């Protein structure tokens, strides 16, 4: 039977999250949005200035 390797990943500790949030708590919403869009572009592998758009031609209204 397939078994997950639980040593490969860790959910982290609650104290680690506080250290990470210290970098972002003094930023305004525009700066947080820019960081968010950059991180999304890295994770989904597209250029920051050209976000992915949903192909709406697949869906139809009746």
Secondary structure, DSSP 8 states (H G I E B T S, - for coil): -----TTS-----HHHHHHHHTTTTT--HHHHHHHHHHHHHHHHT--TTS-----TTS----
